[in-house]
Amino acid sequence: MNQNLIVTNTIAFVKQQLTGAEGGHDWFHIERVWKNAKLITATEPGADLFTTELGALLHDIADSKFHAGDETLGPRVARQFLVDQQVLPEIIDHVEQIIRNISFKGGHEQHLFKSAELDIIQDADRLDALGAIGIARTFNYGGFKNRAIYDPAIAPDLNMGKAAYKNSTAPTLNHFYEKLLLLKDLMNTATGKKLAAQRHEFMVVFLDQFHAEWNGSK
């Protein structure tokens, strides 16, 4: 099993699969998560880099948001690809579990599967939802769904379960309070926590400026 070749083939496969994808969930999102995952792995002894790379590259191969809410499609597509690449069965199983368990899903759902590799990829994915990139991705997706930017009459729902979170049509700015500002305290690794704190503060400054401009006080 040539790991470098499999990673190269995975990159090509993901690029092809995500051609024309929404800008916040396209190949460039995958690439950033992959790079973040490799950065974090270097500070997490014991994590398997090959498994982490495959999990990061395939974690959004068929995001349920863009496939009628089907959460089984991504793991199935990833599994078939890895089988075709003759990846070891135990690694395929691990990657499939990573894809099944990486999502935020409202932040209240308990996951039964845990691994160092999942912790790393989850942190890497959450980092891409924070900071300047996170802000850009959030408003890009809001525009993609034709949502209002902000409506003071619609308060954020901080107690959403999985179904409510998936079906929410709230203004884009609410997403900062319902998910993004919560991520800093959900990070798993020391490196992830450090990077998340920096990006979190950037978003707080942005939101302060946004509300000041909205209210005409700046």
C-alpha positions in Angstrom: 0.0 0.0 0.0 1.7 3.2 -1.3 0.4 5.8 1.1 1.7 8.8 -0.8 0.0 7.6 -4.0 -3.2 7.0 -2.2 -3.2 10.5 -0.7 -2.5 11.9 -4.2 -5.3 9.9 -5.7 -7.6 11.0 -2.9 -6.9 14.6 -3.6 -7.7 14.1 -7.3 -10.9 12.3 -6.4 -12.1 15.0 -4.0 -11.4 17.8 -6.4 -13.4 16.0 -9.1 -16.3 15.2 -6.7 -16.5 18.8 -5.5 -16.4 20.5 -8.8 -19.0 23.3 -8.7 -19.6 23.0 -5.0 -20.8 25.9 -2.8 -17.8 28.1 -2.1 -17.7 27.4 1.6 -17.7 23.6 1.2 -15.5 23.3 -2.0 -12.0 21.8 -2.6 -10.4 24.8 -1.0 -12.2 24.2 2.3 -11.0 20.6 2.2 -7.5 21.7 1.4 -7.5 24.1 4.4 -8.8 21.4 6.7 -6.2 19.0 5.4 -3.4 21.5 6.0 -4.7 22.3 9.5 -5.0 18.6 10.3 -1.3 18.0 9.3 -0.3 21.0 11.4 -2.1 19.7 14.5 -0.9 16.1 13.9 2.7 17.3 14.3 1.9 18.2 17.9 -0.1 15.1 18.7 2.2 12.1 19.2 0.4 8.8 18.6 -2.0 10.0 15.9 -1.6 8.2 12.6 -0.9 10.8 9.9 -2.1 8.6 7.0 -5.5 8.0 8.6 -5.7 11.7 9.5 -5.0 12.8 6.0 -7.6 10.5 4.5 -10.2 11.5 7.0 -9.5 15.2 6.5 -9.6 14.9 2.7 -12.8 12.8 2.7 -14.7 14.4 5.6 -17.0 16.5 3.4 -17.1 14.3 0.3 -20.9 14.3 0.3 -22.1 16.8 2.9 -25.6 16.0 3.9 -26.6 19.7 3.7 -26.3 19.4 -0.1 -27.8 15.9 -0.4 -31.3 16.1 1.0 -30.0 15.6 4.6 -28.6 12.1 3.8 -25.9 11.5 6.4 -25.1 8.0 5.0 -23.9 9.1 1.6 -20.6 10.6 2.6 -19.4 7.5 4.5 -20.6 5.2 1.7 -18.8 7.2 -1.0 -15.6 7.4 1.0 -15.7 3.7 1.8 -16.1 2.7 -1.8 -13.3 4.9 -2.9 -10.9 3.6 -0.2 -11.8 0.0 -1.1 -11.0 0.7 -4.7 -7.6 2.1 -3.5 -7.0 -1.1 -1.6 -6.6 0.7 1.7 -6.5 -1.6 4.8 -9.9 -2.5 6.1 -9.2 -1.2 9.6 -8.2 2.2 8.2 -11.3 2.3 6.0 -13.5 1.6 9.1 -11.7 4.3 11.0 -12.1 6.9 8.2 -15.8 6.0 7.9 -16.3 6.6 11.6 -14.5 9.9 11.4 -16.9 11.1 8.7 -19.9 9.9 10.6 -18.9 11.7 13.8 -17.2 14.9 12.8 -20.2 17.1 12.4 -21.3 19.8 14.9 -25.1 18.9 14.5 -26.3 21.5 17.0 -23.5 20.8 19.5 -25.7 18.7 21.9 -25.4 15.3 20.4 -23.2 12.7 22.1 -20.9 10.7 19.9 -19.9 7.1 20.8 -16.8 7.0 18.6 -13.6 8.8 19.7 -10.0 8.7 18.4 -7.0 11.0 18.3 -7.4 11.3 14.5 -11.1 12.3 14.9 -10.1 14.9 17.5 -7.5 16.4 15.1 -9.8 16.5 12.1 -12.7 17.9 14.1 -10.4 20.7 15.3 -9.1 21.3 11.8 -12.6 21.5 10.4 -13.8 23.8 13.2 -10.8 26.1 12.7 -12.1 26.7 9.2 -15.4 27.9 10.6 -13.6 30.5 12.7 -11.8 33.8 12.1 -11.7 35.6 8.8 -12.3 32.5 6.7 -15.2 31.4 9.0 -16.9 34.8 8.5 -16.5 34.6 4.8 -17.8 31.1 4.6 -20.8 31.9 6.8 -22.0 34.8 4.7 -21.3 32.9 1.5 -23.5 30.0 2.6 -26.2 32.4 3.8 -26.2 34.0 0.4 -26.3 30.5 -1.2 -29.5 29.8 0.8 -30.9 33.3 0.2 -31.1 34.0 3.9 -31.4 37.5 5.5 -28.1 38.8 6.8 -29.6 39.9 10.1 -33.0 40.5 11.6 -33.1 42.0 15.1 -36.5 40.5 15.6 -35.3 36.9 15.3 -33.1 36.0 18.3 -30.5 33.2 18.1 -31.7 29.8 19.4 -29.0 28.6 21.8 -30.8 25.3 22.7 -31.4 23.8 19.3 -31.3 20.0 18.9 -30.0 18.2 15.8 -33.2 18.5 13.8 -33.8 22.1 14.5 -30.2 22.9 13.7 -30.3 21.1 10.4 -33.6 22.8 9.4 -32.9 26.3 10.6 -33.6 29.2 8.2 -32.6 31.9 10.6 -30.6 35.0 9.5 -27.0 34.4 8.8 -25.7 36.4 11.8 -27.6 34.1 14.2 -25.2 31.3 13.1 -22.4 33.1 14.9 -24.2 32.7 18.2 -25.7 29.3 17.6 -22.5 27.6 16.5 -19.3 29.6 15.7 -18.8 31.4 19.0 -19.3 28.0 20.8 -16.5 26.2 18.9 -13.6 27.7 20.9 -14.7 25.7 24.0 -15.3 22.5 22.0 -11.8 22.1 20.7 -10.0 18.9 21.5 -6.2 19.5 21.1 -3.8 22.0 22.6 -2.9 23.4 19.2 -6.5 23.6 18.1 -7.4 25.5 21.3 -4.6 28.0 20.8 -5.5 28.7 17.2 -9.3 28.8 17.9 -8.8 31.4 20.6 -7.1 33.8 18.2 -9.8 33.3 15.5 -12.6 33.6 18.1 -11.4 37.0 19.2 -11.3 38.2 15.6 -15.0 37.2 15.2 -15.9 39.0 18.5 -14.4 42.2 17.1 -16.2 41.7 13.8 -19.6 41.2 15.5 -19.0 44.3 17.8 -18.3 46.4 14.6 -21.3 44.9 12.8 -23.8 45.7 15.5 -22.3 49.2 15.9 -22.7 49.9 12.2 -26.2 48.4 12.2 -27.3 50.6 15.0 -25.6 53.7 13.5 -23.3 54.2 16.4 -20.1 54.0 14.3 
